[in-house]
């Protein structure tokens, strides 16, 4: 559940700035997968269970998240989030891209 809250918060923060450069579907999917992986990895979930759990969380969040990502997030923020390796880097994407 905390992961879903994180994803909603990410899209809400991004929507405050508006954007002309929209991300692609594949970029939004990649950000969702990376954000879920980062969040679950930070919880100490064993590698052998991480993929299954990440898939389940992504499936639950996908429809609403994809809509928010495609409509409100700037492509630069999405690309930054896709490249993030940890939670600090993911959070920095909202702070560093105007």
N, C-alpha and C positions, 0 to 999 in steps of 0.2 A: 504494500500500500504506500509506503514512504517513497518508493520509486515512482509511482504514479503521480504523487504530489510534486516530486522533483520535476517531472516532465511537464506538468501543467505550469509550474512556476517558470520554467525555462521559456515556454512559449508566451506566457504572460509578460515577462520582462522584455522579450524581443518585440512584442506587439506595441510597446509604448513608443518606439521610435518610428514605426512605419517603415516601408521600404519600397523602392522601385525595382530593385534587382531581386527577383523571386527565385528561390531554390527549385531544383528539379525534384521529381518524385524520388529518384534514386538517391539524391543527396539527403532528403528528409528521412528516407528509410535507413540510410547509413548512420545518420545522427541518432535516430531512435535506437538502433542496435548498439552503437557505441556508448550512448548515455546509460542504457540499461546495463551493459557490461561493466562500465565504470562503477555504477552504483552497487551492483551485486558483488563485484570484486572487493569493494571496500567493506563489505559485511563479512568477509572471511568465508565465503561459500567455496567449498572444495571444487577444484577444476572439473572433476568428473560430473558434477551436478550443475555447474555454472551454465553450460550451454542450454540444457533443458529448462532451467528456471528462467533464463534470459528470453528464450523463445516464448514461454508462457506469458511472461510480463509484457513482452512486445505485442503479442497477439491481443491481449486485453486492452492495451493502450492505443493500439495502432489507428483505429478509425478517427478518434477525436484528435489525437496527436498529429496525424497526417494533415488533417484539415487545417489545424492551427499553423502548422509548419508551412504549408503551401500558401496560406493566405496572409500570414502576418510576420513571418521571420525573414530577415534579410539573408540573401544567399551567402554573404561573407561570414555571417555569424554561424550559419549551418556548416559551412566548410571548416571554420575554426573548430567547431564542436566535433566534427568528424575526425579531425587530426589530434584532438585532445587525448592525452595518455592517462590522466588522472582527474579527480574531482576539482582540484585547484585550477588546472588548465581549462577544464570545461566551464567553470564559473568565470574565469578570466575572459572568456569569449564575449560575454555580455558586457563586460567592463571596458574592453579594449576596442570594440568596433562600434563606431557611431554612425 
